[in-house]
Structures are given as structure tokens and as C-alpha cells.
Amino acid sequence: QVQVVESGGGLVQPGGSLRLSCVASGITFRFYAMDWYRQAPGKQRELVAGVSVGNTTNYADAVKGRFTISRDNAKSTVYLQMNSLKPEDSAVYYCAANTHYWGQGTQVTVSS
């Protein structure tokens, strides 16, 4: 059974940092591209960052220079380091494996 589980969300002040983690089990992790998406209330889900099987990364323009995606195949885990957070980064963040298997999401709220 495939499971994708995100963690690390929470409430943080503007300018602060959070690190999200996503563990995927039941799949051969190293063969899957991994992505982070987010969805704010009333908005469509959007791609935040992705990391390929070959460790190539890509980012949405809104987060370039502030967020870093990385993967640890030995731990079947993908991370999203988020720095210099802004209120507009507030959303539910989802992890996806090959955009086929999805987690339940973790809430990130950036507010003073």
C-alpha cells in the first residue's frame, strides 16, 4: 500500500523559516519524481517545486531563491526548506510522487 505523508507545517512569522518533510512508502522511491504543490483558500493548486529522479530541481517563480527542494533516497523522503516566508506563502502544502500518489497535506500559515 502506497502512503505519502507530509509533516513540518505550522504557524510562522513573516521572514521566518520552516522545513517540510514528505515520506513515501510502498514505492521504489528513487524511481519517482517528487513535487511539492500548494493550495490557498479560493485558489487553484499550484506547483511549488519539483525534483527529478536525476536530482534536477525546478521552482515556481514566486519561490525561487527562498525555497529549496531536496531528496534523500535512502530515507524515501523529500524536503522543502522554506526561508524568508511571506503571508502569501500560506497554504496547504501537498507532496506528490510522479503526480500520481498524493499526501493529505500540511498547513503552513505565515502571519504576525
Backbone atoms as SQL, in Angstrom:
CREATE TABLE atoms (id INTEGER PRIMARY KEY, chain TEXT, resi INTEGER, resn TEXT, atom TEXT, x REAL, y REAL, z REAL);
INSERT INTO atoms VALUES
  (1, 'A', 1, 'GLN', 'N', 0.842, -1.192, 0.000),
  (2, 'A', 1, 'GLN', 'CA', 0.000, 0.000, 0.000),
  (3, 'A', 1, 'GLN', 'C', 0.880, 1.246, 0.000),
  (4, 'A', 2, 'VAL', 'N', 0.600, 2.133, -0.921),
  (5, 'A', 2, 'VAL', 'CA', 1.394, 3.351, -1.029),
  (6, 'A', 2, 'VAL', 'C', 0.892, 4.386, -0.016),
  (7, 'A', 3, 'GLN', 'N', 1.820, 4.992, 0.686),
  (8, 'A', 3, 'GLN', 'CA', 1.488, 6.074, 1.603),
  (9, 'A', 3, 'GLN', 'C', 2.444, 7.232, 1.376),
  (10, 'A', 4, 'VAL', 'N', 1.873, 8.430, 1.327),
  (11, 'A', 4, 'VAL', 'CA', 2.654, 9.660, 1.217),
  (12, 'A', 4, 'VAL', 'C', 2.235, 10.549, 2.384),
  (13, 'A', 5, 'VAL', 'N', 3.175, 10.876, 3.237),
  (14, 'A', 5, 'VAL', 'CA', 2.837, 11.584, 4.473),
  (15, 'A', 5, 'VAL', 'C', 3.722, 12.809, 4.630),
  (16, 'A', 6, 'GLU', 'N', 3.069, 13.979, 4.693),
  (17, 'A', 6, 'GLU', 'CA', 3.787, 15.241, 4.880),
  (18, 'A', 6, 'GLU', 'C', 3.814, 15.607, 6.359),
  (19, 'A', 7, 'SER', 'N', 4.816, 16.376, 6.739),
  (20, 'A', 7, 'SER', 'CA', 4.904, 16.903, 8.095),
  (21, 'A', 7, 'SER', 'C', 5.725, 18.181, 8.072),
  (22, 'A', 8, 'GLY', 'N', 5.663, 18.919, 9.182),
  (23, 'A', 8, 'GLY', 'CA', 6.509, 20.097, 9.325),
  (24, 'A', 8, 'GLY', 'C', 5.801, 21.428, 9.168),
  (25, 'A', 9, 'GLY', 'N', 4.526, 21.410, 8.848),
  (26, 'A', 9, 'GLY', 'CA', 3.813, 22.670, 8.720),
  (27, 'A', 9, 'GLY', 'C', 3.568, 23.319, 10.072),
  (28, 'A', 10, 'GLY', 'N', 3.066, 24.536, 10.024),
  (29, 'A', 10, 'GLY', 'CA', 2.764, 25.243, 11.264),
  (30, 'A', 10, 'GLY', 'C', 2.583, 26.722, 11.038),
  (31, 'A', 11, 'LEU', 'N', 2.584, 27.448, 12.144),
  (32, 'A', 11, 'LEU', 'CA', 2.443, 28.909, 12.121),
  (33, 'A', 11, 'LEU', 'C', 3.818, 29.545, 12.280),
  (34, 'A', 12, 'VAL', 'N', 4.141, 30.478, 11.410),
  (35, 'A', 12, 'VAL', 'CA', 5.439, 31.142, 11.470),
  (36, 'A', 12, 'VAL', 'C', 5.251, 32.614, 11.129),
  (37, 'A', 13, 'GLN', 'N', 6.085, 33.452, 11.682),
  (38, 'A', 13, 'GLN', 'CA', 6.008, 34.884, 11.405),
  (39, 'A', 13, 'GLN', 'C', 6.624, 35.197, 10.038),
  (40, 'A', 14, 'PRO', 'N', 6.205, 36.286, 9.422),
  (41, 'A', 14, 'PRO', 'CA', 6.843, 36.697, 8.159),
  (42, 'A', 14, 'PRO', 'C', 8.348, 36.830, 8.336),
  (43, 'A', 15, 'GLY', 'N', 9.076, 36.343, 7.330),
  (44, 'A', 15, 'GLY', 'CA', 10.524, 36.336, 7.399),
  (45, 'A', 15, 'GLY', 'C', 11.108, 35.083, 8.022),
  (46, 'A', 16, 'GLY', 'N', 10.262, 34.257, 8.590),
  (47, 'A', 16, 'GLY', 'CA', 10.725, 33.036, 9.244),
  (48, 'A', 16, 'GLY', 'C', 10.935, 31.889, 8.280),
  (49, 'A', 17, 'SER', 'N', 11.269, 30.727, 8.853),
  (50, 'A', 17, 'SER', 'CA', 11.586, 29.536, 8.063),
  (51, 'A', 17, 'SER', 'C', 10.826, 28.329, 8.582),
  (52, 'A', 18, 'LEU', 'N', 10.581, 27.401, 7.679),
  (53, 'A', 18, 'LEU', 'CA', 10.028, 26.087, 8.008),
  (54, 'A', 18, 'LEU', 'C', 10.663, 25.064, 7.081),
  (55, 'A', 19, 'ARG', 'N', 10.745, 23.838, 7.562),
  (56, 'A', 19, 'ARG', 'CA', 11.161, 22.745, 6.694),
  (57, 'A', 19, 'ARG', 'C', 10.071, 21.681, 6.680),
  (58, 'A', 20, 'LEU', 'N', 9.555, 21.431, 5.504),
  (59, 'A', 20, 'LEU', 'CA', 8.563, 20.376, 5.327),
  (60, 'A', 20, 'LEU', 'C', 9.261, 19.078, 4.936),
  (61, 'A', 21, 'SER', 'N', 8.696, 17.977, 5.404),
  (62, 'A', 21, 'SER', 'CA', 9.201, 16.651, 5.050),
  (63, 'A', 21, 'SER', 'C', 8.063, 15.830, 4.472),
  (64, 'A', 22, 'CYS', 'N', 8.423, 14.908, 3.597),
  (65, 'A', 22, 'CYS', 'CA', 7.431, 14.019, 2.994),
  (66, 'A', 22, 'CYS', 'C', 8.060, 12.644, 2.851),
  (67, 'A', 23, 'VAL', 'N', 7.455, 11.669, 3.504),
  (68, 'A', 23, 'VAL', 'CA', 7.927, 10.290, 3.420),
  (69, 'A', 23, 'VAL', 'C', 6.969, 9.497, 2.543),
  (70, 'A', 24, 'ALA', 'N', 7.516, 8.812, 1.550),
  (71, 'A', 24, 'ALA', 'CA', 6.707, 7.989, 0.661),
  (72, 'A', 24, 'ALA', 'C', 7.090, 6.527, 0.858),
  (73, 'A', 25, 'SER', 'N', 6.118, 5.694, 1.177),
  (74, 'A', 25, 'SER', 'CA', 6.375, 4.274, 1.370),
  (75, 'A', 25, 'SER', 'C', 5.514, 3.465, 0.409),
  (76, 'A', 26, 'GLY', 'N', 5.935, 2.235, 0.169),
  (77, 'A', 26, 'GLY', 'CA', 5.178, 1.376, -0.737),
  (78, 'A', 26, 'GLY', 'C', 5.528, 1.564, -2.197),
  (79, 'A', 27, 'ILE', 'N', 6.525, 2.410, -2.463),
  (80, 'A', 27, 'ILE', 'CA', 7.013, 2.623, -3.822),
  (81, 'A', 27, 'ILE', 'C', 8.542, 2.524, -3.818),
  (82, 'A', 28, 'THR', 'N', 9.123, 2.325, -4.998),
  (83, 'A', 28, 'THR', 'CA', 10.583, 2.401, -5.115),
  (84, 'A', 28, 'THR', 'C', 10.919, 3.867, -5.306),
  (85, 'A', 29, 'PHE', 'N', 11.177, 4.505, -4.196),
  (86, 'A', 29, 'PHE', 'CA', 11.244, 5.972, -4.138),
  (87, 'A', 29, 'PHE', 'C', 12.198, 6.560, -5.175),
  (88, 'A', 30, 'ARG', 'N', 13.342, 5.940, -5.358),
  (89, 'A', 30, 'ARG', 'CA', 14.366, 6.547, -6.202),
  (90, 'A', 30, 'ARG', 'C', 13.931, 6.617, -7.676),
  (91, 'A', 31, 'PHE', 'N', 12.869, 5.907, -8.038),
  (92, 'A', 31, 'PHE', 'CA', 12.374, 5.913, -9.416),
  (93, 'A', 31, 'PHE', 'C', 11.278, 6.951, -9.650),
  (94, 'A', 32, 'TYR', 'N', 10.946, 7.740, -8.609),
  (95, 'A', 32, 'TYR', 'CA', 9.845, 8.675, -8.701),
  (96, 'A', 32, 'TYR', 'C', 10.325, 10.116, -8.632),
  (97, 'A', 33, 'ALA', 'N', 9.834, 10.936, -9.568),
  (98, 'A', 33, 'ALA', 'CA', 9.973, 12.375, -9.415),
  (99, 'A', 33, 'ALA', 'C', 9.060, 12.810, -8.274),
  (100, 'A', 34, 'MET', 'N', 9.523, 13.761, -7.488),
  (101, 'A', 34, 'MET', 'CA', 8.766, 14.220, -6.332),
  (102, 'A', 34, 'MET', 'C', 8.517, 15.724, -6.443),
  (103, 'A', 35, 'ASP', 'N', 7.307, 16.110, -6.114),
  (104, 'A', 35, 'ASP', 'CA', 6.920, 17.509, -6.226),
  (105, 'A', 35, 'ASP', 'C', 6.243, 17.982, -4.949),
  (106, 'A', 36, 'TRP', 'N', 6.361, 19.278, -4.722),
  (107, 'A', 36, 'TRP', 'CA', 5.572, 19.961, -3.700),
  (108, 'A', 36, 'TRP', 'C', 4.612, 20.908, -4.413),
  (109, 'A', 37, 'TYR', 'N', 3.340, 20.830, -4.024),
  (110, 'A', 37, 'TYR', 'CA', 2.304, 21.721, -4.503),
  (111, 'A', 37, 'TYR', 'C', 1.736, 22.462, -3.299),
  (112, 'A', 38, 'ARG', 'N', 1.006, 23.523, -3.572),
  (113, 'A', 38, 'ARG', 'CA', 0.281, 24.206, -2.504),
  (114, 'A', 38, 'ARG', 'C', -1.051, 24.713, -3.026),
  (115, 'A', 39, 'GLN', 'N', -1.984, 24.858, -2.096),
  (116, 'A', 39, 'GLN', 'CA', -3.299, 25.378, -2.439),
  (117, 'A', 39, 'GLN', 'C', -3.773, 26.288, -1.331),
  (118, 'A', 40, 'ALA', 'N', -3.984, 27.539, -1.687),
  (119, 'A', 40, 'ALA', 'CA', -4.533, 28.515, -0.746),
  (120, 'A', 40, 'ALA', 'C', -6.050, 28.563, -0.918),
  (121, 'A', 41, 'PRO', 'N', -6.770, 29.013, 0.104),
  (122, 'A', 41, 'PRO', 'CA', -8.234, 29.080, 0.008),
  (123, 'A', 41, 'PRO', 'C', -8.682, 29.891, -1.203),
  (124, 'A', 42, 'GLY', 'N', -9.595, 29.330, -1.988),
  (125, 'A', 42, 'GLY', 'CA', -10.133, 30.027, -3.144),
  (126, 'A', 42, 'GLY', 'C', -9.227, 30.058, -4.356),
  (127, 'A', 43, 'LYS', 'N', -8.089, 29.370, -4.269),
  (128, 'A', 43, 'LYS', 'CA', -7.145, 29.371, -5.388),
  (129, 'A', 43, 'LYS', 'C', -6.915, 27.951, -5.871),
  (130, 'A', 44, 'GLN', 'N', -6.387, 27.849, -7.097),
  (131, 'A', 44, 'GLN', 'CA', -6.064, 26.544, -7.641),
  (132, 'A', 44, 'GLN', 'C', -4.772, 26.017, -7.029),
  (133, 'A', 45, 'ARG', 'N', -4.667, 24.690, -7.028),
  (134, 'A', 45, 'ARG', 'CA', -3.424, 24.082, -6.581),
  (135, 'A', 45, 'ARG', 'C', -2.320, 24.441, -7.570),
  (136, 'A', 46, 'GLU', 'N', -1.140, 24.788, -7.040),
  (137, 'A', 46, 'GLU', 'CA', -0.046, 25.192, -7.905),
  (138, 'A', 46, 'GLU', 'C', 1.232, 24.451, -7.534),
  (139, 'A', 47, 'LEU', 'N', 2.060, 24.213, -8.551),
  (140, 'A', 47, 'LEU', 'CA', 3.353, 23.576, -8.320),
  (141, 'A', 47, 'LEU', 'C', 4.293, 24.573, -7.663),
  (142, 'A', 48, 'VAL', 'N', 4.923, 24.144, -6.584),
  (143, 'A', 48, 'VAL', 'CA', 5.888, 24.983, -5.876),
  (144, 'A', 48, 'VAL', 'C', 7.313, 24.620, -6.287),
  (145, 'A', 49, 'ALA', 'N', 7.623, 23.326, -6.229),
  (146, 'A', 49, 'ALA', 'CA', 8.975, 22.869, -6.542),
  (147, 'A', 49, 'ALA', 'C', 8.938, 21.385, -6.872),
  (148, 'A', 50, 'GLY', 'N', 9.901, 20.963, -7.685),
  (149, 'A', 50, 'GLY', 'CA', 9.997, 19.556, -8.039),
  (150, 'A', 50, 'GLY', 'C', 11.448, 19.108, -8.109),
  (151, 'A', 51, 'VAL', 'N', 11.638, 17.808, -7.870),
  (152, 'A', 51, 'VAL', 'CA', 12.985, 17.227, -8.008),
  (153, 'A', 51, 'VAL', 'C', 12.848, 15.930, -8.781),
  (154, 'A', 52, 'SER', 'N', 13.654, 15.805, -9.827),
  (155, 'A', 52, 'SER', 'CA', 13.547, 14.640, -10.697),
  (156, 'A', 52, 'SER', 'C', 14.294, 13.444, -10.122),
  (157, 'A', 53, 'VAL', 'N', 14.161, 12.318, -10.823),
  (158, 'A', 53, 'VAL', 'CA', 14.902, 11.117, -10.451),
  (159, 'A', 53, 'VAL', 'C', 16.401, 11.399, -10.483),
  (160, 'A', 54, 'GLY', 'N', 16.828, 12.222, -11.427),
  (161, 'A', 54, 'GLY', 'CA', 18.237, 12.565, -11.557),
  (162, 'A', 54, 'GLY', 'C', 18.675, 13.748, -10.718),
  (163, 'A', 55, 'ASN', 'N', 17.783, 14.186, -9.818),
  (164, 'A', 55, 'ASN', 'CA', 18.079, 15.266, -8.865),
  (165, 'A', 55, 'ASN', 'C', 18.090, 16.661, -9.495),
  (166, 'A', 56, 'THR', 'N', 17.466, 16.789, -10.662),
  (167, 'A', 56, 'THR', 'CA', 17.272, 18.123, -11.237),
  (168, 'A', 56, 'THR', 'C', 16.089, 18.781, -10.538),
  (169, 'A', 57, 'THR', 'N', 16.258, 20.052, -10.193),
  (170, 'A', 57, 'THR', 'CA', 15.206, 20.747, -9.461),
  (171, 'A', 57, 'THR', 'C', 14.581, 21.855, -10.317),
  (172, 'A', 58, 'ASN', 'N', 13.337, 22.183, -10.004),
  (173, 'A', 58, 'ASN', 'CA', 12.672, 23.308, -10.640),
  (174, 'A', 58, 'ASN', 'C', 11.774, 23.981, -9.616),
  (175, 'A', 59, 'TYR', 'N', 11.557, 25.273, -9.796),
  (176, 'A', 59, 'TYR', 'CA', 10.822, 26.076, -8.825),
  (177, 'A', 59, 'TYR', 'C', 9.849, 27.017, -9.511),
  (178, 'A', 60, 'ALA', 'N', 8.757, 27.303, -8.834),
  (179, 'A', 60, 'ALA', 'CA', 7.876, 28.365, -9.268),
  (180, 'A', 60, 'ALA', 'C', 8.597, 29.698, -9.087),
  (181, 'A', 61, 'ASP', 'N', 8.305, 30.638, -9.957),
  (182, 'A', 61, 'ASP', 'CA', 8.971, 31.937, -9.868),
  (183, 'A', 61, 'ASP', 'C', 8.767, 32.595, -8.508),
  (184, 'A', 62, 'ALA', 'N', 7.608, 32.378, -7.922),
  (185, 'A', 62, 'ALA', 'CA', 7.270, 33.036, -6.657),
  (186, 'A', 62, 'ALA', 'C', 8.148, 32.588, -5.498),
  (187, 'A', 63, 'VAL', 'N', 8.806, 31.440, -5.634),
  (188, 'A', 63, 'VAL', 'CA', 9.585, 30.914, -4.508),
  (189, 'A', 63, 'VAL', 'C', 11.071, 30.792, -4.824),
  (190, 'A', 64, 'LYS', 'N', 11.476, 31.094, -6.046),
  (191, 'A', 64, 'LYS', 'CA', 12.893, 30.977, -6.412),
  (192, 'A', 64, 'LYS', 'C', 13.751, 31.838, -5.503),
  (193, 'A', 65, 'GLY', 'N', 14.846, 31.248, -5.034),
  (194, 'A', 65, 'GLY', 'CA', 15.752, 31.972, -4.151),
  (195, 'A', 65, 'GLY', 'C', 15.363, 31.910, -2.688),
  (196, 'A', 66, 'ARG', 'N', 14.162, 31.439, -2.394),
  (197, 'A', 66, 'ARG', 'CA', 13.714, 31.339, -0.993),
  (198, 'A', 66, 'ARG', 'C', 13.486, 29.892, -0.563),
  (199, 'A', 67, 'PHE', 'N', 13.018, 29.056, -1.466),
  (200, 'A', 67, 'PHE', 'CA', 12.722, 27.656, -1.147),
  (201, 'A', 67, 'PHE', 'C', 13.759, 26.742, -1.796),
  (202, 'A', 68, 'THR', 'N', 14.036, 25.633, -1.119),
  (203, 'A', 68, 'THR', 'CA', 14.947, 24.631, -1.653),
  (204, 'A', 68, 'THR', 'C', 14.337, 23.249, -1.477),
  (205, 'A', 69, 'ILE', 'N', 14.236, 22.512, -2.579),
  (206, 'A', 69, 'ILE', 'CA', 13.752, 21.140, -2.514),
  (207, 'A', 69, 'ILE', 'C', 14.947, 20.202, -2.574),
  (208, 'A', 70, 'SER', 'N', 14.864, 19.106, -1.814),
  (209, 'A', 70, 'SER', 'CA', 15.931, 18.111, -1.835),
  (210, 'A', 70, 'SER', 'C', 15.322, 16.748, -1.535),
  (211, 'A', 71, 'ARG', 'N', 16.055, 15.711, -1.883),
  (212, 'A', 71, 'ARG', 'CA', 15.558, 14.358, -1.638),
  (213, 'A', 71, 'ARG', 'C', 16.643, 13.499, -1.033),
  (214, 'A', 72, 'ASP', 'N', 16.217, 12.534, -0.227),
  (215, 'A', 72, 'ASP', 'CA', 17.116, 11.553, 0.372),
  (216, 'A', 72, 'ASP', 'C', 16.533, 10.183, 0.026),
  (217, 'A', 73, 'ASN', 'N', 17.082, 9.566, -0.988),
  (218, 'A', 73, 'ASN', 'CA', 16.529, 8.288, -1.448),
  (219, 'A', 73, 'ASN', 'C', 16.661, 7.186, -0.396),
  (220, 'A', 74, 'ALA', 'N', 17.695, 7.254, 0.408),
  (221, 'A', 74, 'ALA', 'CA', 17.887, 6.231, 1.451),
  (222, 'A', 74, 'ALA', 'C', 16.777, 6.282, 2.493),
  (223, 'A', 75, 'LYS', 'N', 16.194, 7.466, 2.663),
  (224, 'A', 75, 'LYS', 'CA', 15.124, 7.634, 3.649),
  (225, 'A', 75, 'LYS', 'C', 13.752, 7.757, 2.998),
  (226, 'A', 76, 'SER', 'N', 13.714, 7.639, 1.663),
  (227, 'A', 76, 'SER', 'CA', 12.442, 7.780, 0.923),
  (228, 'A', 76, 'SER', 'C', 11.741, 9.079, 1.301),
  (229, 'A', 77, 'THR', 'N', 12.501, 10.128, 1.390),
  (230, 'A', 77, 'THR', 'CA', 11.993, 11.408, 1.901),
  (231, 'A', 77, 'THR', 'C', 12.389, 12.548, 0.970),
  (232, 'A', 78, 'VAL', 'N', 11.446, 13.460, 0.801),
  (233, 'A', 78, 'VAL', 'CA', 11.723, 14.708, 0.089),
  (234, 'A', 78, 'VAL', 'C', 11.453, 15.852, 1.055),
  (235, 'A', 79, 'TYR', 'N', 12.279, 16.888, 0.959),
  (236, 'A', 79, 'TYR', 'CA', 12.185, 18.033, 1.870),
  (237, 'A', 79, 'TYR', 'C', 11.890, 19.306, 1.084),
  (238, 'A', 80, 'LEU', 'N', 11.299, 20.256, 1.789),
  (239, 'A', 80, 'LEU', 'CA', 11.146, 21.597, 1.229),
  (240, 'A', 80, 'LEU', 'C', 11.569, 22.578, 2.321),
  (241, 'A', 81, 'GLN', 'N', 12.737, 23.161, 2.144),
  (242, 'A', 81, 'GLN', 'CA', 13.214, 24.196, 3.061),
  (243, 'A', 81, 'GLN', 'C', 12.664, 25.528, 2.587),
  (244, 'A', 82, 'MET', 'N', 11.926, 26.196, 3.452),
  (245, 'A', 82, 'MET', 'CA', 11.277, 27.450, 3.091),
  (246, 'A', 82, 'MET', 'C', 11.825, 28.563, 3.975),
  (247, 'A', 83, 'ASN', 'N', 12.471, 29.524, 3.357),
  (248, 'A', 83, 'ASN', 'CA', 13.043, 30.667, 4.066),
  (249, 'A', 83, 'ASN', 'C', 12.366, 31.954, 3.628),
  (250, 'A', 84, 'SER', 'N', 12.564, 32.993, 4.404),
  (251, 'A', 84, 'SER', 'CA', 12.001, 34.321, 4.081),
  (252, 'A', 84, 'SER', 'C', 10.521, 34.208, 3.737),
  (253, 'A', 85, 'LEU', 'N', 9.789, 33.529, 4.579),
  (254, 'A', 85, 'LEU', 'CA', 8.378, 33.276, 4.294),
  (255, 'A', 85, 'LEU', 'C', 7.558, 34.555, 4.309),
  (256, 'A', 86, 'LYS', 'N', 6.562, 34.557, 3.437),
  (257, 'A', 86, 'LYS', 'CA', 5.669, 35.706, 3.286),
  (258, 'A', 86, 'LYS', 'C', 4.235, 35.266, 3.568),
  (259, 'A', 87, 'PRO', 'N', 3.369, 36.186, 3.933),
  (260, 'A', 87, 'PRO', 'CA', 1.965, 35.809, 4.159),
  (261, 'A', 87, 'PRO', 'C', 1.343, 35.103, 2.947),
  (262, 'A', 88, 'GLU', 'N', 1.751, 35.481, 1.757),
  (263, 'A', 88, 'GLU', 'CA', 1.184, 34.853, 0.557),
  (264, 'A', 88, 'GLU', 'C', 1.662, 33.418, 0.349),
  (265, 'A', 89, 'ASP', 'N', 2.599, 32.956, 1.160),
  (266, 'A', 89, 'ASP', 'CA', 3.007, 31.551, 1.117),
  (267, 'A', 89, 'ASP', 'C', 2.060, 30.659, 1.923),
  (268, 'A', 90, 'SER', 'N', 1.147, 31.264, 2.650),
  (269, 'A', 90, 'SER', 'CA', 0.195, 30.495, 3.458),
  (270, 'A', 90, 'SER', 'C', -0.675, 29.629, 2.549),
  (271, 'A', 91, 'ALA', 'N', -0.733, 28.347, 2.875),
  (272, 'A', 91, 'ALA', 'CA', -1.477, 27.409, 2.042),
  (273, 'A', 91, 'ALA', 'C', -1.369, 26.025, 2.673),
  (274, 'A', 92, 'VAL', 'N', -2.129, 25.090, 2.132),
  (275, 'A', 92, 'VAL', 'CA', -1.894, 23.685, 2.426),
  (276, 'A', 92, 'VAL', 'C', -0.877, 23.185, 1.398),
  (277, 'A', 93, 'TYR', 'N', 0.188, 22.581, 1.905),
  (278, 'A', 93, 'TYR', 'CA', 1.265, 22.082, 1.052),
  (279, 'A', 93, 'TYR', 'C', 1.121, 20.572, 0.905),
  (280, 'A', 94, 'TYR', 'N', 1.158, 20.132, -0.356),
  (281, 'A', 94, 'TYR', 'CA', 0.997, 18.716, -0.681),
  (282, 'A', 94, 'TYR', 'C', 2.263, 18.175, -1.338),
  (283, 'A', 95, 'CYS', 'N', 2.549, 16.936, -1.035),
  (284, 'A', 95, 'CYS', 'CA', 3.649, 16.217, -1.667),
  (285, 'A', 95, 'CYS', 'C', 3.054, 15.216, -2.643),
  (286, 'A', 96, 'ALA', 'N', 3.720, 15.060, -3.786),
  (287, 'A', 96, 'ALA', 'CA', 3.223, 14.121, -4.795),
  (288, 'A', 96, 'ALA', 'C', 4.374, 13.329, -5.387),
  (289, 'A', 97, 'ALA', 'N', 4.126, 12.046, -5.609),
  (290, 'A', 97, 'ALA', 'CA', 5.098, 11.165, -6.260),
  (291, 'A', 97, 'ALA', 'C', 4.630, 10.939, -7.690),
  (292, 'A', 98, 'ASN', 'N', 5.402, 11.454, -8.654),
  (293, 'A', 98, 'ASN', 'CA', 5.029, 11.347, -10.074),
  (294, 'A', 98, 'ASN', 'C', 3.634, 11.887, -10.358),
  (295, 'A', 99, 'THR', 'N', 3.188, 12.805, -9.535),
  (296, 'A', 99, 'THR', 'CA', 1.827, 13.376, -9.582),
  (297, 'A', 99, 'THR', 'C', 0.757, 12.286, -9.627),
  (298, 'A', 100, 'HIS', 'N', 1.116, 11.143, -9.117),
  (299, 'A', 100, 'HIS', 'CA', 0.174, 10.023, -9.105),
  (300, 'A', 100, 'HIS', 'C', -0.268, 9.680, -7.690),
  (301, 'A', 101, 'TYR', 'N', 0.676, 9.695, -6.776),
  (302, 'A', 101, 'TYR', 'CA', 0.371, 9.441, -5.373),
  (303, 'A', 101, 'TYR', 'C', 0.522, 10.754, -4.602),
  (304, 'A', 102, 'TRP', 'N', -0.498, 11.055, -3.815),
  (305, 'A', 102, 'TRP', 'CA', -0.549, 12.336, -3.121),
  (306, 'A', 102, 'TRP', 'C', -0.706, 12.130, -1.617),
  (307, 'A', 103, 'GLY', 'N', -0.125, 13.076, -0.861),
  (308, 'A', 103, 'GLY', 'CA', -0.351, 13.088, 0.571),
  (309, 'A', 103, 'GLY', 'C', -1.600, 13.882, 0.918),
  (310, 'A', 104, 'GLN', 'N', -1.879, 13.950, 2.210),
  (311, 'A', 104, 'GLN', 'CA', -3.066, 14.653, 2.700),
  (312, 'A', 104, 'GLN', 'C', -2.817, 16.143, 2.894),
  (313, 'A', 105, 'GLY', 'N', -1.571, 16.543, 2.888),
  (314, 'A', 105, 'GLY', 'CA', -1.251, 17.954, 3.018),
  (315, 'A', 105, 'GLY', 'C', -0.884, 18.365, 4.428),
  (316, 'A', 106, 'THR', 'N', -0.138, 19.454, 4.514),
  (317, 'A', 106, 'THR', 'CA', 0.225, 20.050, 5.801),
  (318, 'A', 106, 'THR', 'C', 0.028, 21.561, 5.686),
  (319, 'A', 107, 'GLN', 'N', -0.576, 22.138, 6.710),
  (320, 'A', 107, 'GLN', 'CA', -0.918, 23.563, 6.672),
  (321, 'A', 107, 'GLN', 'C', 0.283, 24.413, 7.031),
  (322, 'A', 108, 'VAL', 'N', 0.528, 25.431, 6.220),
  (323, 'A', 108, 'VAL', 'CA', 1.540, 26.440, 6.518),
  (324, 'A', 108, 'VAL', 'C', 0.831, 27.791, 6.604),
  (325, 'A', 109, 'THR', 'N', 0.994, 28.456, 7.724),
  (326, 'A', 109, 'THR', 'CA', 0.406, 29.767, 7.921),
  (327, 'A', 109, 'THR', 'C', 1.495, 30.755, 8.285),
  (328, 'A', 110, 'VAL', 'N', 1.591, 31.822, 7.497),
  (329, 'A', 110, 'VAL', 'CA', 2.591, 32.861, 7.733),
  (330, 'A', 110, 'VAL', 'C', 1.851, 34.122, 8.160),
  (331, 'A', 111, 'SER', 'N', 2.003, 34.454, 9.416),
  (332, 'A', 111, 'SER', 'CA', 1.246, 35.576, 9.961),
  (333, 'A', 111, 'SER', 'C', 1.934, 36.114, 11.202),
  (334, 'A', 112, 'SER', 'N', 1.780, 37.412, 11.420),
  (335, 'A', 112, 'SER', 'CA', 2.311, 38.016, 12.642),
  (336, 'A', 112, 'SER', 'C', 1.226, 38.054, 13.713);
